[in-house]
Amino acid sequence: MKIIQEHQKCIGCGSCAALCPKYWEIGDDGKARPIGSKANGANFELEVDKIGCNQEAADACPVQCIKIGK
């Protein structure tokens, strides 16, 4: 499974980090990013075995910048 975050769209509300602190953090730029992710253009991507709380983080994101793919 892959978590993709469109970083430019992030407004730094912190809902993902609050709901899923194992996978999300707020960076120095005030925006969230997946912990251990790699930049791919304007996106951050993270491969995971199980989605876990990331679906809740994606659902709670007010700007819908978190995508879950296979």
QUIKA-V553961 format. One record per residue. N is the residue number from 1. RES is the residue in one small letter. SS is DSSP state (@ for helix, = for strand, . for the rest). PSI is psi in radians with two decimals (999 if undefined). Layout:
# QUIKA-V553961
N RES SS PSI
N RES SS PSI
This chain:
# QUIKA-V553961
1 m . 2.62
2 k = 2.35
3 i = 2.21
4 i = 2.23
5 q = 2.18
6 e = 1.59
7 h @ -0.63
8 q @ -0.53
9 k @ -0.34
10 c . 2.35
11 i . 0.03
12 g . 0.53
13 c . -0.44
14 g . 0.09
15 s @ -0.66
16 c @ -0.76
17 a @ -0.58
18 a @ -0.70
19 l @ -0.48
20 c . 1.08
21 p . -0.31
22 k . -0.49
23 y . -0.28
24 w = 2.51
25 e = 2.81
26 i = 2.17
27 g . 3.10
28 d . -0.39
29 d . 0.04
30 g . 0.06
31 k . 2.68
32 a = 2.75
33 r = 2.62
34 p = 2.30
35 i . 2.22
36 g . 0.16
37 s . 2.90
38 k = 2.47
39 a = 2.38
40 n = 1.58
41 g . -2.22
42 a . -0.01
43 n = 2.76
44 f = 2.41
45 e = 2.51
46 l = 2.21
47 e = 2.30
48 v . 2.68
49 d . -0.70
50 k . 2.51
51 i . -0.68
52 g . -2.32
53 c . -0.03
54 n @ -0.50
55 q @ -0.71
56 e @ -0.70
57 a @ -0.77
58 a @ -0.76
59 d @ -0.59
60 a @ -0.27
61 c . 2.10
62 p . -0.38
63 v . 0.10
64 q . 0.83
65 c . 0.05
66 i = 2.17
67 k = 2.53
68 i = 2.17
69 g = 2.98
70 k . 999
